[in-house]
Amino acid sequence: MFAQPGNPRLHLVWYLLATMLAVFVYFYGLDSQHIPKNGDEYPYAHITRLTADSGHLLPLQSELDNMRNTKPPLLFWQGIASTHRGQGWTLWNLRYPSVIYTLLTAGMTFLLGWKISRNMETGFVALLIYLAFFSTYRYGRPFLVNPAEVFWFFLPFFTLLYWRNSAFESRFLVPVLMGIEVGIGLLYKSFALIAPVGLCLAWWYLHYREYRWQLCLRKDVFKVAITLTLALALFGLWFLFDPDPQAVWREFIVGENAGKFDPHGNYLLKLLWGGSSVWALLIGYPMNAGLLAVPVAAVFVISYRRRALLIDAEKMLWIWMVALFIVFSLPSQRSARYLLEAMPGLAVLCALNWHRISHKVFVVSLLMTGSVLALFVFLSVHLQQEMIGTEMYGLAYWTLLVMTGVLILIALFVPKFSAAIVNVTALLVLFCFAAFLSPFDGAFGNYSLDVQQYANGKDVWVPCNFRAKEEGYRFILPGAKVHGYHEDLALTATELAAKYSLFAVQVPLQDTGCANCKILGQRLDIRGRQSESEINKMLGGEIFRHLFVKELLIEVPGIHSTVIADEGCR
């Protein structure tokens, strides 16, 4: 089953199977409400839906306070296209383009790893490392700007590194192509990304000229100028075609971008201390790697120790990482998420140094992977015990957990297999995570068809704890007129019944709801964004009371609900 050292055919079979597994993992459970993601998915879906309903691509539409032109239009147009102008309004249709972008980026890491090392196995390792990064899994699948952003901003550097001399020497064609690529990226994310891209392009051309400044100024500066000018011109089309360019300037340029430089206090203090400090940004690289954090940290150490021996491609990839770090250190808001564009290059650097990493490092990574797997086993067993008389997980799920555990043990106790297996076990744990969540998206996690049909066209109040969280209920209760109420108010079912005629409320698993209420249906859910007191109680052992909940859809006859404009998580 496993590739033996020195047997290229078995190596190829192993990596082909591992790649197929990775693709499957990224599509599995893609329509889940509970996939790892960022809360921005709900506002983006909201803007996409309303813009599609308007029948026009511009201006963007929103009912959210101060959140309309929160991003350039390409993401929303992508969602309009993938959902057939909102007619196929499903999470799968919104998200599958993100997975395609992520897999295309992984393909670039494969080609670069193969090209630089002249070894196909290194290409497969780079691909698997990139897809095994938790940041790739978290941000590379939901309906977010990140998958497209990473692809379009890494593509110009892939172009230069893959075609090397011919690309660097191109006077017009390659700079124009790169300008188009960067421009599309700007129309997904922000014009501000021109800063790290411009810095790195200039640095790469200077490096290519062996730091001969005059030669670079004479031969290459105009190329960088062509790329950046064309990219900004493409971004400027938004202002040209939007009927309300003043709103774009006010909401996006000033509000969304300039606001990130507001220190909200002492800039220097935030730069050097706290969760938004430059040090927190620095450890963002290994943190983004998730279960591969220790091997990634090891590559930093290895590369520093052999810095005089780095090949040119490695130096250029490190330049890309440094350029991103420098630029994103400047705003007062710093996050590991801003370093996502560096992760494909980091995956290639890891693959090029994979054989240099100590077996002990892989052991630590495998132990971390095994610990996460053990957590899933613990949660699954105890959740099954909570749900008396209900089979939450079938034989296939337990088999998956056992097989993953066996593979981890093989990698731990047979050192020659560790380097080849560690990425696969990380991917399998991501698969186990999605499989663990699957009951919450199947029959247990959804209202019955009869209940959905009953709620169709009716006003339904649902809990929310994040801006536009109620947008997710449009997939759970399709056709219902969804309104949000603040979950943070901790209203009981009885108190809600005094306000709303038809509402959803989340209660502990063994709770029965409220007296004199008609329960139309129920489903299981996982709570997110717990309060500090709830987190402390979970740490004290009350995990299931505050993590897993039962949601009841309740109707109160005789109550007249009034839609209040400022209610909900706006």
N, C-alpha and C positions, 0 to 999 in steps of 0.2 A: 504493500500500500504506500509506503513512504519511499521517497527518493533516496537512494543510496549514494554516498559520495563517489564521484567518478562515473556515474551512470547517467549520461545526458538525457536519455529517453525517459527514464523514470522521473528525472527532474522536470522535464517538460510536461509530462502527464500530471504530476503533482500540482504544478503551478497553473496549468489550464483548469484543473478541477477547483483549485482555490479561487481563481478568477471568476469562474462560474458561480461559486458560492457567494462571492462578494457582490456580484450583480444581483443575485437572488435576494440577498439580505437587504440591499438598498431599495428593492421594489416591494419586499414583504411588509405588509401592514401599512402601506403608504397612505391609506385612507383613514388611518386611526386618528382619533381625537387626542391621543395621549403620546404621540411620538415626541422625542426630545426636540425642542424647538425654541423659538423666542416669541415673546408675547406680541411682537410687531405683526405676526401673521394675521391676527384678527383685524387690526385696523386696515392692513393692506387688502384683505379680502373684502372688507366693508367698502373701501374706495372703489375696488374693481367692480363689485356688484352694482353700486349706484351709478358708476360711469357707464357700465354696459346697459343699464336700464334707461339711461338718458338718450341712448341712440347716437351719441357723439363721442369721439375719442378725446376731445378737449373742449372745455376745461374739465379737469378731474372733479369728481363730485364726492361730497362727504357730508354727513350729519354730525361729525365729531367736532368738538370745540378745538380750534387751533390745529386741526390736523386734516388738511386737504392736499396741499402741495407738499407733502412730507417727503416725497421722493420724486425723481423724474418719471416720466410717463411709461418707459418701456416695460417695467415690471407689470404695471396694470394692463397695458395692451397685451402683454404675454398671457395674462390671466383671462382677458376677454377672448382671445383667440383660442386658448386651450379649453375653455368652457363653452365654446360656440356662442359667443356673445351672451353668456349667462344662461343659456338654455340647458346646458349640461352642468348644472351647479353642484359639483361634488368635490370633495377634498382631493380625490385621485386626479381629477382633471386639472385642478389648480396646481398640483404638486409635481406631476410627472415630468414637466419640462425641467424642473430643478434637478431631478435625478439624471436626466440626460446631460445637462450641463456638467454635473459632477463626474459622471462617467467619462465624458469627453476630456475633462481636466485630468482624470486618472490616466487616460490614454496618452496624454502628453508626458506625464511622468514616466510611463512605460517606455515611450520612444526616446526620451532623453537619457534614461538610465541605460538603455540598450546602446544608444549611439555613443555616449561618453565612454562607457566601459568596454564596448564591443562584445558584450556578453548579454544574451537574451535573459538569462536568469536574473541579472541585476535589474533589468527592466521590469520583470514581474515583481521582484521584491519592492521596487519603488511604487508600483501600482498598488500592491497590497498594503504597504505601509500607509500610503495616503488614504486609502479607503478604511483602514483600521483606526485612523485618528478619530477620536470622539468628536472633535470639532467638525470634521468633515461629515460625520453621520448626523450631528445635531443641526448644523446649518446648511448642509448640502442636500436636504430632502424636502423641508417645508417650503411654503410659498413665501420666500424671502428673496431679497436682492442678492444675497451672498453667493449662491451658486453661479449666477451669470457674471457677477462682479469678479469673482476669482478667475473664471475662465477667460474673460475678455482682457483683464489686466495682466494675466500671466502669458497670454498668447503672444504678444510682441516679444517678450524675452525668450520664450520658447523658439520663436522664429529666428532670432539672432543667434541663439546658442546651437540650434539644430543645424542651420545652414551656414553658420559661422562666417567664413571669409566672404563668400558671395553675398551674404545678407549685409554684413558690415560695409562692404565696398559699394553696395547699391546706392546710387545717387538720387533716385527718384521713386522707383517702384516699391521697394521695401519701406521707405519712410512713409509713403502714401498709404500703403496697406496697414502699417502700424498705426497711423493716424486714424484710420477708419475703425480699427479694432479698439483703440483707446476711446474714441468718440462714442462708440456703442456702450462701452463700459461706463463712461460718464453719464450717459442717458439712462443707465440703470441705477447708478449710485449718487454721484455728485461731481461737480466740476472740481472740487477740492482734491480729488484723487490725481489731478494733473501734477500736483507737487511731488509725491513720491515717485510717480512714473517718470516725470521730467528729470528729477535728481538722479535716478538710477540709469536712465538712458544716457545722460551726459557722462556719468561715471563709467558706464560700460564702454562707451566710445573712447573715452580717455584711457581706460585700461587697455583696450585693443591697440591703441597707438603707443603702448608702453610708457604712458604718462609724459609723452612729448607734447606739451601744451600747444606750441605753435602749429605743429602738424595737425593736431586735433581741431584747433580753431579754424584752420584753413580748409580741412577736408570734411569735417563732420558736424560742426555747429549748425550749419544750415539744414542738415538732415533732421536733427532734433527739433529745430524750429518748424520744419514742415510738418512733422508728426504732431507736435503740440498745438500748432495753429489750426491744423485740420480738425483735430480732436475737439478743441474749444468751439470751432465753427459748427461742428455737428451738434454739440451741446446747445449752442445758441439757437438752433432751430426750434427748440421748445418755446423760447420767447417770441420767435417769429410767428409761430402757428397758434399759440395759445391766445384765445380771445381776451384774456385778462392778464397780461404780462406784469402789471403792477402787483397783482396778488402773488405771482410766482416770485417776484423779487422780495416782497414783504415776508411771505410765509416760508420760502425755501432758502433764499440767499441769506437774508438777515436772521430769520427765526431758527431755521434748521442748522445752518452752518456757522454763522458768526456767533450764535449762542454757545457753541462748544468752546469758545475761548473765554467765556465769562467764568472767572474762577470761583464765584460765589464765596469769596473769602480771600485768604492769603494764597496767591498763586505759587509762591516759592515753597510754602509749607505743603501744599497739595502735591507739588512736584516731587518732593523728597519723602513724604510720609503718607501712609494711609492706603486704602484700597484702590485709589486712583493715582498712585505714585508711579514714578518711572520704574521703580523696582518691581512693582506689581505687573507693569507692562513687560518687563524683561522676562519674568518667569512665565509670561503668557505663552511662549513658544512650547516649553514642555507641558504646560497645563493643557494647551490645545490638543496635545497628543493623547491625553487620556491614559489608557492602560499602557501605552508605549512611552510614557513620560520619562522613565528611567533610561531606556535606550537612547532617546533623543538627547537627554542631558549628557549621556556618555559621548555622543557624537560631538557635542560642543567641546568637551574636554579633549577628545582625540584630535579634533581639528586644530585646536589651539596648540597642542603639543607638537604636531607635525605641520605647523603653519608654513614652515620654509619648504615643505615638500608638496604642498597642495598643487594639484593640477589646475590649469587655467579655468576650466569649467567650474570647479569647486569655488575658486576665488570669486567668480562672477555671481554665483548663486549666493555666496555670503554677502556680497555687495548689495544684492537685492534685499536680503533680510535686514541688513544694517540701514539701508535707505528708508525702508518702511518704519523701522524702529525710531529713527531720528525724527522723521516727519510727524509720526503719531505720538511722539513725546511732547510736542509743542502745545496741542490743545489742553485745556484744563480737564477735559474728560478723556480718560485713557482706559482702554479695555482690550483684553486679549482677542476679542472679536475683530478688532481693527487689524490684526496681524494675519488674518485668514489668507490674504493673497500670498503670503510667504510660505504657507504650508506645502504647496506642491513642490517648490524648490527645496524645502527642508526634507521632504520625503525622498527626493533624489539624492541629496547629500547623505541621508541615512543609508540608502541602498548602496552607495559607493563605498561606505565605511562599515557595512554590516559585518563583513568578515573580520574586522578589527575589534569589534565589541567583545568584551569578556563574557564568557559563559555565565559568570556570576550575575552580570547585569540582566541577562535573559531570565535567570532564575528568579530574580526579584520581580521582574515584570510578570512572569508566570504565576508567582505567588499572589500578586495583586489581582490577576485575572481569576485565579481560583477563589480568592476571597469574595469577589463580586458574584461569582457563580454560587458560592455558599449562601450569600445573602438572598439570592433568588430562590434557592431551595427552602430556606427558612421562611420567607414570606409566602411562598406557594403552599407549604404544609400548613402554616397557621391560618392562612386565608381559607383553605379548604376546611379546616376545623371550625372556623367561624360560620361558614355557609353550610349548616347542618342539612343533610338530605339532598345536597346539590353537588354534582360532579363538575368542579370548575376546570380541571385539567385532565386531558385524556392520556392514553398510553404514549402517543407520539411526543407529547411535551416532556414527559419524564424520561423517555428514551433520548431525546435531544440533550437534556441535562446530563445524563449518564455518559453519553458519547463525548460531550465536551469535557467532562471531568476526566475521562480516560485519556483523552488526547493531551490534556494538561499534564497528567502524570507521566505519560510517555516522554513529553518534552522535558520534564524535570529530571527524569532518571536516565534518559538516553541522550547525553550531551550532543552527539553528532546530529540529532534531529532538532535541537532547540531553536536554532536560528531560522529554520524553515517553517517551524510550526507556530512560533510565537505570534505572528501576524494572524494566522488562521484562527487560533484560539480567541484572540481579541475580537475578530469578526463573529465567531460563533457565540461569544457572550453577548454581542449586540443582537444577534438573532434570538438568543434566549430571552433577552429583555423584551423584544417585540412579541415573542410568543407568550411571555408572562402577562403582557398587557392585552393579549387577544381576547380574553373573555369580556373585557370591558368595552370592546367594540363589536362583539357579537350579540347574541340574543340576550345575554345578561346585561350588557351595557347600553341597550337601546329599548325604546318603547315599542310595543307591538304595533303592527300595521294598523289595527283598528284604532288604537290610541292616536297614532299619527294622523289618520284620516279625520278623527273627531276634532283634533286641534287645528286642522287645516282651515285657514281664513279667520281664526279667532285670535284675540289678544291674549298673549301668554306672558306672564312675568317670570323671569328666570334669574338665578343668582349670578353675580359677577364680582370679581375682585381685581380686575385689570381692565384697562381701557378697551372697549369694544369686545370684551369677552363674550357678551351675549351673541355676537355674530356666529359663534360656533354652534349655537342652538338651531340655527337655520339649517344645519345638516342633520340635526337630531330630530327636529320637528319641521320637516319641509312644508312650506306653505303657511305656517303659522306667522302671526304678526308678533314678533318677539320684542319684548322690552326688558331691560335689566333693572334689578334693584341691588343695592349694595349689600353684598354678603358680609362685609365687615361690621354691619350693624347688629349682627347676631340675633336677628329676629326669629322667634319660634314659629312653628307652623300655625299655632293658634293666633299669634299676632299678625301673621301674614294673611290669614283667613279673614281678618277684620278689614283688610285693605283691598284685596284682589279677589276677583271671582274665579280666576283660573291661573294657577301659579305652580312652579316647581320649587321644592325645598329639599335641601340635603340634610339628612339626619343620620345618627349612628346606625350601624347595621341592624341592631335589635330594636330600634325605635319603631313605634306604630303610627306616628304622625300626630293627628289631632282629633279631638272629639267633634262630632257633627260635621265632619268633612267627608266628601266623597272622593276616594282615591281612584283615579282613572287608570293609573299604571305606575310602574316603578322600574328602576334600573340601577345598576351598580356604577359607581364612579370613583375616581381617584382625586382627592383634593390637592390643590397646589397652593403655594404662597401662604403657608401657615403663619400665624402670628408667633411672636417670640415666646409667649407663654405656652402655646400649643407645641412648639418645637421642644421646649424644655420638658413638657409632659411626655412627648414621644421618646426623648432621650431617657426618661425615667421608666420607660417600658410600655406606655400607652400608645403604641404605634398604630394599632388597627383602629382605635377610636378616632384618631385624627388624620389618618392617611386614607383609609377606605371608608366610603360612605354609601348610604342608600339614598337615592333621589326619588321623591314621590311627586307625581303630577296630580294636583289636587284641584277639585272644583268645589266652589262654595255657592250653592243656590241662593239667589236673592241678593247677592252682593253686586253692586254696580261699580266697576273699576273705571277710573279716569286716568287717561294717559297724561302724565305730567312731563313737561318738556325737559326739565333738568334732572329727571330720575335716571338711574343707571350709571354705568361706569363711562362717563363721557370725558 
